[in-house]
Amino acid sequence: MKKLFLCLFLVGSLATTFTSCREEKSTGDKIEDAADDVGDSMEDAADDVKDAVD
């Protein structure tokens, strides 16, 4: 019985540790990534237009 509680405590502690240490992106990083994606899309569209004109 004592080993059961010890094992459950150990598993709970490990689960809590790994769950709380996960890295999350900040709002600023998300905005920056979105702006980069829009910029890349605009460059691709400009290249497509340039190719169509040629």
HTML snippet that shows the backbone in 3Dmol.js (N, CA, C, O; Angstrom):
<script src="https://3Dmol.org/build/3Dmol-min.js"></script>
<div id="view" style="width:600px;height:400px;position:relative"></div>
<script>
const pdb = `
ATOM      1  N   MET A   1       0.829  -1.182   0.000  1.00  0.00           N
ATOM      2  CA  MET A   1       0.000   0.000   0.000  1.00  0.00           C
ATOM      3  C   MET A   1       0.878   1.252   0.000  1.00  0.00           C
ATOM      4  O   MET A   1       0.580   2.235  -0.679  1.00  0.00           O
ATOM      5  N   LYS A   2       1.954   1.201   0.766  1.00  0.00           N
ATOM      6  CA  LYS A   2       2.855   2.334   0.853  1.00  0.00           C
ATOM      7  C   LYS A   2       3.541   2.579  -0.495  1.00  0.00           C
ATOM      8  O   LYS A   2       3.731   3.728  -0.893  1.00  0.00           O
ATOM      9  N   LYS A   3       3.908   1.510  -1.194  1.00  0.00           N
ATOM     10  CA  LYS A   3       4.563   1.636  -2.489  1.00  0.00           C
ATOM     11  C   LYS A   3       3.602   2.214  -3.524  1.00  0.00           C
ATOM     12  O   LYS A   3       4.014   2.982  -4.393  1.00  0.00           O
ATOM     13  N   LEU A   4       2.330   1.850  -3.436  1.00  0.00           N
ATOM     14  CA  LEU A   4       1.332   2.357  -4.361  1.00  0.00           C
ATOM     15  C   LEU A   4       1.233   3.872  -4.262  1.00  0.00           C
ATOM     16  O   LEU A   4       1.249   4.565  -5.280  1.00  0.00           O
ATOM     17  N   PHE A   5       1.131   4.389  -3.044  1.00  0.00           N
ATOM     18  CA  PHE A   5       1.042   5.837  -2.852  1.00  0.00           C
ATOM     19  C   PHE A   5       2.319   6.535  -3.290  1.00  0.00           C
ATOM     20  O   PHE A   5       2.267   7.622  -3.864  1.00  0.00           O
ATOM     21  N   LEU A   6       3.451   5.925  -3.026  1.00  0.00           N
ATOM     22  CA  LEU A   6       4.722   6.498  -3.435  1.00  0.00           C
ATOM     23  C   LEU A   6       4.818   6.563  -4.959  1.00  0.00           C
ATOM     24  O   LEU A   6       5.273   7.567  -5.508  1.00  0.00           O
ATOM     25  N   CYS A   7       4.396   5.505  -5.643  1.00  0.00           N
ATOM     26  CA  CYS A   7       4.417   5.483  -7.107  1.00  0.00           C
ATOM     27  C   CYS A   7       3.455   6.516  -7.681  1.00  0.00           C
ATOM     28  O   CYS A   7       3.799   7.220  -8.631  1.00  0.00           O
ATOM     29  N   LEU A   8       2.262   6.615  -7.118  1.00  0.00           N
ATOM     30  CA  LEU A   8       1.305   7.607  -7.589  1.00  0.00           C
ATOM     31  C   LEU A   8       1.830   9.029  -7.382  1.00  0.00           C
ATOM     32  O   LEU A   8       1.661   9.885  -8.250  1.00  0.00           O
ATOM     33  N   PHE A   9       2.457   9.280  -6.251  1.00  0.00           N
ATOM     34  CA  PHE A   9       3.036  10.587  -5.977  1.00  0.00           C
ATOM     35  C   PHE A   9       4.146  10.900  -6.987  1.00  0.00           C
ATOM     36  O   PHE A   9       4.224  12.017  -7.497  1.00  0.00           O
ATOM     37  N   LEU A  10       4.990   9.929  -7.271  1.00  0.00           N
ATOM     38  CA  LEU A  10       6.084  10.114  -8.208  1.00  0.00           C
ATOM     39  C   LEU A  10       5.561  10.404  -9.615  1.00  0.00           C
ATOM     40  O   LEU A  10       6.058  11.309 -10.285  1.00  0.00           O
ATOM     41  N   VAL A  11       4.576   9.655 -10.059  1.00  0.00           N
ATOM     42  CA  VAL A  11       3.990   9.875 -11.385  1.00  0.00           C
ATOM     43  C   VAL A  11       3.325  11.248 -11.449  1.00  0.00           C
ATOM     44  O   VAL A  11       3.463  11.954 -12.448  1.00  0.00           O
ATOM     45  N   GLY A  12       2.618  11.628 -10.413  1.00  0.00           N
ATOM     46  CA  GLY A  12       1.979  12.951 -10.374  1.00  0.00           C
ATOM     47  C   GLY A  12       2.988  14.075 -10.402  1.00  0.00           C
ATOM     48  O   GLY A  12       2.781  15.087 -11.072  1.00  0.00           O
ATOM     49  N   SER A  13       4.073  13.903  -9.682  1.00  0.00           N
ATOM     50  CA  SER A  13       5.122  14.925  -9.668  1.00  0.00           C
ATOM     51  C   SER A  13       5.778  15.073 -11.037  1.00  0.00           C
ATOM     52  O   SER A  13       6.022  16.188 -11.498  1.00  0.00           O
ATOM     53  N   LEU A  14       6.057  13.963 -11.672  1.00  0.00           N
ATOM     54  CA  LEU A  14       6.664  14.018 -13.005  1.00  0.00           C
ATOM     55  C   LEU A  14       5.721  14.657 -14.012  1.00  0.00           C
ATOM     56  O   LEU A  14       6.149  15.469 -14.833  1.00  0.00           O
ATOM     57  N   ALA A  15       4.454  14.302 -13.959  1.00  0.00           N
ATOM     58  CA  ALA A  15       3.477  14.870 -14.889  1.00  0.00           C
ATOM     59  C   ALA A  15       3.361  16.376 -14.693  1.00  0.00           C
ATOM     60  O   ALA A  15       3.287  17.124 -15.668  1.00  0.00           O
ATOM     61  N   THR A  16       3.345  16.819 -13.462  1.00  0.00           N
ATOM     62  CA  THR A  16       3.254  18.250 -13.166  1.00  0.00           C
ATOM     63  C   THR A  16       4.492  18.984 -13.648  1.00  0.00           C
ATOM     64  O   THR A  16       4.390  20.081 -14.196  1.00  0.00           O
ATOM     65  N   THR A  17       5.655  18.394 -13.450  1.00  0.00           N
ATOM     66  CA  THR A  17       6.904  19.030 -13.854  1.00  0.00           C
ATOM     67  C   THR A  17       6.971  19.203 -15.361  1.00  0.00           C
ATOM     68  O   THR A  17       7.310  20.286 -15.838  1.00  0.00           O
ATOM     69  N   PHE A  18       6.659  18.170 -16.114  1.00  0.00           N
ATOM     70  CA  PHE A  18       6.753  18.267 -17.563  1.00  0.00           C
ATOM     71  C   PHE A  18       5.660  19.143 -18.146  1.00  0.00           C
ATOM     72  O   PHE A  18       5.870  19.780 -19.178  1.00  0.00           O
ATOM     73  N   THR A  19       4.516  19.189 -17.519  1.00  0.00           N
ATOM     74  CA  THR A  19       3.428  20.017 -18.022  1.00  0.00           C
ATOM     75  C   THR A  19       3.722  21.492 -17.801  1.00  0.00           C
ATOM     76  O   THR A  19       3.427  22.307 -18.675  1.00  0.00           O
ATOM     77  N   SER A  20       4.287  21.855 -16.677  1.00  0.00           N
ATOM     78  CA  SER A  20       4.500  23.258 -16.363  1.00  0.00           C
ATOM     79  C   SER A  20       5.730  23.837 -17.038  1.00  0.00           C
ATOM     80  O   SER A  20       5.888  25.058 -17.045  1.00  0.00           O
ATOM     81  N   CYS A  21       6.597  23.032 -17.599  1.00  0.00           N
ATOM     82  CA  CYS A  21       7.832  23.534 -18.207  1.00  0.00           C
ATOM     83  C   CYS A  21       7.710  23.719 -19.713  1.00  0.00           C
ATOM     84  O   CYS A  21       8.709  23.985 -20.380  1.00  0.00           O
ATOM     85  N   ARG A  22       6.554  23.589 -20.240  1.00  0.00           N
ATOM     86  CA  ARG A  22       6.388  23.734 -21.677  1.00  0.00           C
ATOM     87  C   ARG A  22       6.494  25.217 -22.040  1.00  0.00           C
ATOM     88  O   ARG A  22       5.988  26.086 -21.330  1.00  0.00           O
ATOM     89  N   GLU A  23       7.159  25.481 -23.156  1.00  0.00           N
ATOM     90  CA  GLU A  23       7.379  26.850 -23.597  1.00  0.00           C
ATOM     91  C   GLU A  23       6.208  27.304 -24.453  1.00  0.00           C
ATOM     92  O   GLU A  23       5.793  26.604 -25.376  1.00  0.00           O
ATOM     93  N   GLU A  24       5.693  28.453 -24.147  1.00  0.00           N
ATOM     94  CA  GLU A  24       4.582  28.996 -24.905  1.00  0.00           C
ATOM     95  C   GLU A  24       5.037  30.248 -25.636  1.00  0.00           C
ATOM     96  O   GLU A  24       5.871  31.001 -25.133  1.00  0.00           O
ATOM     97  N   LYS A  25       4.487  30.466 -26.826  1.00  0.00           N
ATOM     98  CA  LYS A  25       4.839  31.642 -27.595  1.00  0.00           C
ATOM     99  C   LYS A  25       4.058  32.837 -27.061  1.00  0.00           C
ATOM    100  O   LYS A  25       2.886  32.720 -26.704  1.00  0.00           O
ATOM    101  N   SER A  26       4.719  33.976 -27.014  1.00  0.00           N
ATOM    102  CA  SER A  26       4.038  35.176 -26.557  1.00  0.00           C
ATOM    103  C   SER A  26       3.218  35.773 -27.700  1.00  0.00           C
ATOM    104  O   SER A  26       3.376  35.391 -28.859  1.00  0.00           O
ATOM    105  N   THR A  27       2.368  36.688 -27.365  1.00  0.00           N
ATOM    106  CA  THR A  27       1.519  37.333 -28.361  1.00  0.00           C
ATOM    107  C   THR A  27       2.367  38.088 -29.371  1.00  0.00           C
ATOM    108  O   THR A  27       2.047  38.113 -30.559  1.00  0.00           O
ATOM    109  N   GLY A  28       3.442  38.701 -28.906  1.00  0.00           N
ATOM    110  CA  GLY A  28       4.326  39.436 -29.806  1.00  0.00           C
ATOM    111  C   GLY A  28       4.958  38.523 -30.844  1.00  0.00           C
ATOM    112  O   GLY A  28       5.097  38.904 -32.006  1.00  0.00           O
ATOM    113  N   ASP A  29       5.341  37.323 -30.431  1.00  0.00           N
ATOM    114  CA  ASP A  29       5.921  36.362 -31.376  1.00  0.00           C
ATOM    115  C   ASP A  29       4.898  35.923 -32.410  1.00  0.00           C
ATOM    116  O   ASP A  29       5.224  35.757 -33.585  1.00  0.00           O
ATOM    117  N   LYS A  30       3.657  35.736 -31.970  1.00  0.00           N
ATOM    118  CA  LYS A  30       2.603  35.327 -32.897  1.00  0.00           C
ATOM    119  C   LYS A  30       2.338  36.420 -33.928  1.00  0.00           C
ATOM    120  O   LYS A  30       2.144  36.131 -35.109  1.00  0.00           O
ATOM    121  N   ILE A  31       2.330  37.670 -33.482  1.00  0.00           N
ATOM    122  CA  ILE A  31       2.094  38.787 -34.391  1.00  0.00           C
ATOM    123  C   ILE A  31       3.238  38.900 -35.391  1.00  0.00           C
ATOM    124  O   ILE A  31       3.013  39.120 -36.581  1.00  0.00           O
ATOM    125  N   GLU A  32       4.463  38.747 -34.902  1.00  0.00           N
ATOM    126  CA  GLU A  32       5.628  38.827 -35.774  1.00  0.00           C
ATOM    127  C   GLU A  32       5.606  37.710 -36.825  1.00  0.00           C
ATOM    128  O   GLU A  32       5.905  37.949 -37.994  1.00  0.00           O
ATOM    129  N   ASP A  33       5.255  36.507 -36.408  1.00  0.00           N
ATOM    130  CA  ASP A  33       5.159  35.389 -37.347  1.00  0.00           C
ATOM    131  C   ASP A  33       4.086  35.642 -38.401  1.00  0.00           C
ATOM    132  O   ASP A  33       4.286  35.345 -39.579  1.00  0.00           O
ATOM    133  N   ALA A  34       2.958  36.184 -37.982  1.00  0.00           N
ATOM    134  CA  ALA A  34       1.870  36.476 -38.924  1.00  0.00           C
ATOM    135  C   ALA A  34       2.306  37.547 -39.918  1.00  0.00           C
ATOM    136  O   ALA A  34       2.009  37.445 -41.108  1.00  0.00           O
ATOM    137  N   ALA A  35       3.006  38.569 -39.442  1.00  0.00           N
ATOM    138  CA  ALA A  35       3.482  39.628 -40.330  1.00  0.00           C
ATOM    139  C   ALA A  35       4.493  39.070 -41.329  1.00  0.00           C
ATOM    140  O   ALA A  35       4.472  39.449 -42.501  1.00  0.00           O
ATOM    141  N   ASP A  36       5.364  38.186 -40.890  1.00  0.00           N
ATOM    142  CA  ASP A  36       6.323  37.555 -41.799  1.00  0.00           C
ATOM    143  C   ASP A  36       5.609  36.724 -42.855  1.00  0.00           C
ATOM    144  O   ASP A  36       5.988  36.745 -44.026  1.00  0.00           O
ATOM    145  N   ASP A  37       4.583  35.996 -42.449  1.00  0.00           N
ATOM    146  CA  ASP A  37       3.817  35.186 -43.395  1.00  0.00           C
ATOM    147  C   ASP A  37       3.132  36.053 -44.446  1.00  0.00           C
ATOM    148  O   ASP A  37       3.106  35.703 -45.626  1.00  0.00           O
ATOM    149  N   VAL A  38       2.577  37.189 -44.015  1.00  0.00           N
ATOM    150  CA  VAL A  38       1.916  38.102 -44.950  1.00  0.00           C
ATOM    151  C   VAL A  38       2.944  38.682 -45.916  1.00  0.00           C
ATOM    152  O   VAL A  38       2.683  38.787 -47.115  1.00  0.00           O
ATOM    153  N   GLY A  39       4.113  39.060 -45.397  1.00  0.00           N
ATOM    154  CA  GLY A  39       5.164  39.592 -46.255  1.00  0.00           C
ATOM    155  C   GLY A  39       5.623  38.572 -47.285  1.00  0.00           C
ATOM    156  O   GLY A  39       5.817  38.912 -48.452  1.00  0.00           O
ATOM    157  N   ASP A  40       5.796  37.339 -46.867  1.00  0.00           N
ATOM    158  CA  ASP A  40       6.195  36.277 -47.797  1.00  0.00           C
ATOM    159  C   ASP A  40       5.126  36.047 -48.862  1.00  0.00           C
ATOM    160  O   ASP A  40       5.444  35.850 -50.035  1.00  0.00           O
ATOM    161  N   SER A  41       3.869  36.074 -48.455  1.00  0.00           N
ATOM    162  CA  SER A  41       2.769  35.881 -49.405  1.00  0.00           C
ATOM    163  C   SER A  41       2.733  37.012 -50.426  1.00  0.00           C
ATOM    164  O   SER A  41       2.482  36.778 -51.608  1.00  0.00           O
ATOM    165  N   MET A  42       2.986  38.241 -49.968  1.00  0.00           N
ATOM    166  CA  MET A  42       2.994  39.386 -50.885  1.00  0.00           C
ATOM    167  C   MET A  42       4.143  39.271 -51.884  1.00  0.00           C
ATOM    168  O   MET A  42       3.977  39.584 -53.062  1.00  0.00           O
ATOM    169  N   GLU A  43       5.300  38.825 -51.417  1.00  0.00           N
ATOM    170  CA  GLU A  43       6.436  38.641 -52.321  1.00  0.00           C
ATOM    171  C   GLU A  43       6.142  37.562 -53.355  1.00  0.00           C
ATOM    172  O   GLU A  43       6.479  37.714 -54.529  1.00  0.00           O
ATOM    173  N   ASP A  44       5.519  36.479 -52.923  1.00  0.00           N
ATOM    174  CA  ASP A  44       5.162  35.403 -53.850  1.00  0.00           C
ATOM    175  C   ASP A  44       4.153  35.896 -54.890  1.00  0.00           C
ATOM    176  O   ASP A  44       4.264  35.574 -56.073  1.00  0.00           O
ATOM    177  N   ALA A  45       3.170  36.678 -54.440  1.00  0.00           N
ATOM    178  CA  ALA A  45       2.172  37.202 -55.365  1.00  0.00           C
ATOM    179  C   ALA A  45       2.822  38.162 -56.360  1.00  0.00           C
ATOM    180  O   ALA A  45       2.484  38.150 -57.543  1.00  0.00           O
ATOM    181  N   ALA A  46       3.747  38.987 -55.891  1.00  0.00           N
ATOM    182  CA  ALA A  46       4.441  39.910 -56.792  1.00  0.00           C
ATOM    183  C   ALA A  46       5.262  39.146 -57.816  1.00  0.00           C
ATOM    184  O   ALA A  46       5.309  39.530 -58.985  1.00  0.00           O
ATOM    185  N   ASP A  47       5.904  38.077 -57.393  1.00  0.00           N
ATOM    186  CA  ASP A  47       6.671  37.252 -58.328  1.00  0.00           C
ATOM    187  C   ASP A  47       5.749  36.607 -59.367  1.00  0.00           C
ATOM    188  O   ASP A  47       6.104  36.523 -60.543  1.00  0.00           O
ATOM    189  N   ASP A  48       4.574  36.153 -58.940  1.00  0.00           N
ATOM    190  CA  ASP A  48       3.619  35.537 -59.859  1.00  0.00           C
ATOM    191  C   ASP A  48       3.135  36.555 -60.903  1.00  0.00           C
ATOM    192  O   ASP A  48       3.007  36.230 -62.084  1.00  0.00           O
ATOM    193  N   VAL A  49       2.872  37.778 -60.456  1.00  0.00           N
ATOM    194  CA  VAL A  49       2.427  38.835 -61.367  1.00  0.00           C
ATOM    195  C   VAL A  49       3.539  39.163 -62.350  1.00  0.00           C
ATOM    196  O   VAL A  49       3.291  39.330 -63.543  1.00  0.00           O
ATOM    197  N   LYS A  50       4.749  39.253 -61.853  1.00  0.00           N
ATOM    198  CA  LYS A  50       5.894  39.554 -62.713  1.00  0.00           C
ATOM    199  C   LYS A  50       6.070  38.469 -63.770  1.00  0.00           C
ATOM    200  O   LYS A  50       6.332  38.775 -64.933  1.00  0.00           O
ATOM    201  N   ASP A  51       5.927  37.202 -63.374  1.00  0.00           N
ATOM    202  CA  ASP A  51       6.037  36.095 -64.317  1.00  0.00           C
ATOM    203  C   ASP A  51       4.913  36.132 -65.345  1.00  0.00           C
ATOM    204  O   ASP A  51       5.133  35.817 -66.514  1.00  0.00           O
ATOM    205  N   ALA A  52       3.722  36.512 -64.924  1.00  0.00           N
ATOM    206  CA  ALA A  52       2.585  36.562 -65.831  1.00  0.00           C
ATOM    207  C   ALA A  52       2.761  37.682 -66.870  1.00  0.00           C
ATOM    208  O   ALA A  52       2.361  37.533 -68.025  1.00  0.00           O
ATOM    209  N   VAL A  53       3.350  38.783 -66.456  1.00  0.00           N
ATOM    210  CA  VAL A  53       3.571  39.906 -67.364  1.00  0.00           C
ATOM    211  C   VAL A  53       4.644  39.547 -68.384  1.00  0.00           C
ATOM    212  O   VAL A  53       4.540  39.939 -69.546  1.00  0.00           O
ATOM    213  N   ASP A  54       5.663  38.819 -67.976  1.00  0.00           N
ATOM    214  CA  ASP A  54       6.752  38.432 -68.891  1.00  0.00           C
ATOM    215  C   ASP A  54       6.274  37.389 -69.801  1.00  0.00           C
ATOM    216  O   ASP A  54       7.029  36.919 -70.653  1.00  0.00           O
TER     217      ASP A  54
END
`;
const viewer = $3Dmol.createViewer("view");
viewer.addModel(pdb, "pdb");
viewer.setStyle({}, {cartoon: {color: "spectrum"}});
viewer.zoomTo();
viewer.render();
</script>
